[in-house]
């Protein structure tokens, strides 16, 4: 069983929740987690002004989802 966790997180709060969900799924025998984040639509300038740049950097390891 593959559990897909798709989320958007600007400041990292939802990212933390998604990681907790992934940890829970990982405890189920035979289950596999596939985490994806929704593409960011705001520019780097806007993210910096909103104070979200640092949180965005922490999430870069999670692959961005695509239509495919």
C-alpha positions, 0 to 999 in steps of 0.5 A: 500500500502506498499512501500519498501525502500531498500538502502545501506549507508556507511557514512549515506548520503543515510540513511538520504535520505531514511528517508526523503522518508519514511517521505513523504510516511507516509503522504499518507493515507493508505501507510506503509513504510518498510525500509531495508538496504543492508547487509554490506560486509566490515569488522569492521576493514575496516569500522573503517579505513574508518571512517564509524563506527559511521554512521553504528551504527546509522543505526543498527535499520534498519533491514537488508534485506534478500532474503526471 
